[in-house]
Amino acid sequence: MSNPYKTSFFSPRRVIIIASSTVTQLVRMKVFYFLAPVALLFVGLQFFDNLFYQGPETMVPEQQLRMHKNLCLGTMMFFTSLFAIVFTALIIPSDIEDRTLYTILCKPVPRLDYLAGKLLGVLSVLFIAMLVMDLLLVITLHYRAATVSADLGRYLTAMNFSEIEVARGQAEVARHGPTLLLQYGVLAHFGKACVLAAVALLISTFSTSTLFTIASGFMIWIIGSFQSVARDGIFNAAEYGEAPGLADRILGTLISLIFPDFQLFEAIADASARAQEILLDDMLKLGGLTLLYVGIYTVLSWFVFSDKEF
Amino acid sequence: MSFKTLRNLIVVACGITGTGYLRMPVEQQLTGELRERKAIPPPIPLETWGQMGQTSLAGVLGGLRSVMASTLSLAAQKSFEEKEWYDLKKQYEIITALDPYNSFYWDHGGWHLAYNAASWARTNDELSPIRRQFLEREFLEAGDAFYHKGLTLLPKNANLWSEVGRLWSNPHKRPDLARAAEAYKMAAKYGNSFYKRSYLYILARIPGREIEALDIAAQMLIENRRHLSTPTFRCLLFCLSTNPDLPENALKVKLGEVFVDKEQAYKDLYNYRPRVQNEGYYGGELDKVLKSLIEELKVPDHLNPFVPGSKPRIYDHNWRREVDQPKILRPKTFPGLPGQE
């Protein structure tokens, strides 16, 4: 006969409960206040134009939209990556400090559930923040694209362009508006934030200081942006001239193996801001990589955390 | 370090490198695919790293390449205002290294060098005439090189090609129409009808390429008859088809096929004539046609281009009034000067 009091190895319900309490904990830390200046920035960008151009005949109307998207997506990436590291780095020490951790762990809650719940809570907060910023981006970009498209239509008609050419010009502007492609960019930034949060979780399980976790998280963020350069050196030595020496190859291999590659996330977000084609297949591969990163970092965090004494 | 910590570190290191070994080929393959489709920009050149300031470096390190490019392009405005041309060139080199697939930066960098810097050099009284010429030439070529550098990455960008064409056909620079025609040809290949018209206009200014120009005009007309709504196109098509050297099978249009009526033909051709005289557009039998129209329409002297003192341009809304109430042209007198009434 099975023991009704036996605790299951992993329970999604427990994870969700811990995640919701983490969301409450972070909301009480007033983390969403940063959305106010972000909203102001996004709306303010509506009135911000390129300072100069040669004249209407050479104007590149989509450049205004590109700049809008670049700045908005960049802001979204910066804040989500920053908060992914800081929130995760704060969350376990904060539980220890206010003794919530002891209350949770003295109950039959497996440590994997606790860690997964904490990570899910942080990711939920980041997701909500991302959603609000995305909504702001879509609204502001929609209005800006409509204005730019109308201006272009008037100009091309006045210049005697055929209706087909006017429609083609306006379609080009519409490609730079709020499209599914843009959402791919937002998703790529969210994926990057998820990986950073998982990295910070892993570090915080063996680190004794919040500051160390945050600093290490930032270092991994920076190295991750350049990890692909090291990997390229191993795979495509000839492309960059002289083949690297043994020491360079070992170092390159170690960097590529240890650090996550953030360039892929950034490249997809940049390509979406340029309205360049991104395939669903690319997004699926990126999603798979994100899950792999988050999964392995969470499992390793659990391994370190499983026999940690408090 | 305790045994437990060491064990944890070894397990974590093995776990990370093990998954790294699995994911590395997938990441490399995806990077290769994205790079092939130009979604991933080429690596930043080593010399550009050295030129970057701390802020840009921090931004780039954080993965904000295109954002940094946007903000640096705004900051470059300061160098333009202060006429620090070499700084400006350096800034645009950084900007284009950060966001190489954005044609706007190539366009602007080239424009600053070929137009603003070159004009500054030409009109700078503080420099000796030789130095002025040398500097102007240097900036013009630097602008052209900048455009071409962008075109190696964006070879199908019609706007960048047309900028090269515009540069070498600008009468205030050092026009090289053959060079401009080559650039406009590429712009016409990848761009819309505006660029095709530009290509036609340049060809019509190069002596010896008039037949080629007429072929282009005929082809454009087949593609879209709306080109006829552009006065220069109308005049050019008509003048090119009056070329006595045209082969038998070439398109030869009559006045009535191009212009709505004779009055419209006269107004357009009258306005086109200065372009023939000043910019080298093809004239063909323009003067002969204008003279016959003057007789036929009984055009007053002040609207006759062969009479000194005639108006520089005829406007549609003034035409009827000016023909019905003709002014008498008199030579200008200056009271008080000896020998004048």
Boltz contact constraints between the chains, C-beta under 6 A:
constraints:
  - contact:
      token1: [A, 51]
      token2: [B, 77]
      max_distance: 6.0
  - contact:
      token1: [A, 54]
      token2: [B, 111]
      max_distance: 6.0
  - contact:
      token1: [A, 60]
      token2: [B, 104]
      max_distance: 6.0
  - contact:
      token1: [A, 63]
      token2: [B, 104]
      max_distance: 6.0
  - contact:
      token1: [A, 67]
      token2: [B, 70]
      max_distance: 6.0
  - contact:
      token1: [A, 70]
      token2: [B, 66]
      max_distance: 6.0
  - contact:
      token1: [A, 70]
      token2: [B, 67]
      max_distance: 6.0
  - contact:
      token1: [A, 70]
      token2: [B, 70]
      max_distance: 6.0
  - contact:
      token1: [A, 74]
      token2: [B, 64]
      max_distance: 6.0
  - contact:
      token1: [A, 74]
      token2: [B, 67]
      max_distance: 6.0
  - contact:
      token1: [A, 160]
      token2: [B, 229]
      max_distance: 6.0
  - contact:
      token1: [A, 160]
      token2: [B, 230]
      max_distance: 6.0
  - contact:
      token1: [A, 162]
      token2: [B, 224]
      max_distance: 6.0
  - contact:
      token1: [A, 162]
      token2: [B, 226]
      max_distance: 6.0
  - contact:
      token1: [A, 165]
      token2: [B, 192]
      max_distance: 6.0
  - contact:
      token1: [A, 222]
      token2: [B, 61]
      max_distance: 6.0
  - contact:
      token1: [A, 225]
      token2: [B, 63]
      max_distance: 6.0
  - contact:
      token1: [A, 228]
      token2: [B, 31]
      max_distance: 6.0
  - contact:
      token1: [A, 231]
      token2: [B, 28]
      max_distance: 6.0
  - contact:
      token1: [A, 235]
      token2: [B, 28]
      max_distance: 6.0
  - contact:
      token1: [A, 256]
      token2: [B, 24]
      max_distance: 6.0
  - contact:
      token1: [A, 257]
      token2: [B, 17]
      max_distance: 6.0
  - contact:
      token1: [A, 257]
      token2: [B, 20]
      max_distance: 6.0
  - contact:
      token1: [A, 258]
      token2: [B, 16]
      max_distance: 6.0
  - contact:
      token1: [A, 261]
      token2: [B, 27]
      max_distance: 6.0
  - contact:
      token1: [A, 262]
      token2: [B, 63]
      max_distance: 6.0
  - contact:
      token1: [A, 266]
      token2: [B, 63]
      max_distance: 6.0
  - contact:
      token1: [A, 267]
      token2: [B, 34]
      max_distance: 6.0
  - contact:
      token1: [A, 267]
      token2: [B, 39]
      max_distance: 6.0
  - contact:
      token1: [A, 267]
      token2: [B, 40]
      max_distance: 6.0
  - contact:
      token1: [A, 270]
      token2: [B, 66]
      max_distance: 6.0
  - contact:
      token1: [A, 271]
      token2: [B, 39]
      max_distance: 6.0
  - contact:
      token1: [A, 276]
      token2: [B, 39]
      max_distance: 6.0
  - contact:
      token1: [A, 285]
      token2: [B, 30]
      max_distance: 6.0
  - contact:
      token1: [A, 292]
      token2: [B, 23]
      max_distance: 6.0
  - contact:
      token1: [A, 296]
      token2: [B, 19]
      max_distance: 6.0
  - contact:
      token1: [A, 300]
      token2: [B, 12]
      max_distance: 6.0
  - contact:
      token1: [A, 300]
      token2: [B, 15]
      max_distance: 6.0
  - contact:
      token1: [A, 303]
      token2: [B, 11]
      max_distance: 6.0
  - contact:
      token1: [A, 304]
      token2: [B, 8]
      max_distance: 6.0
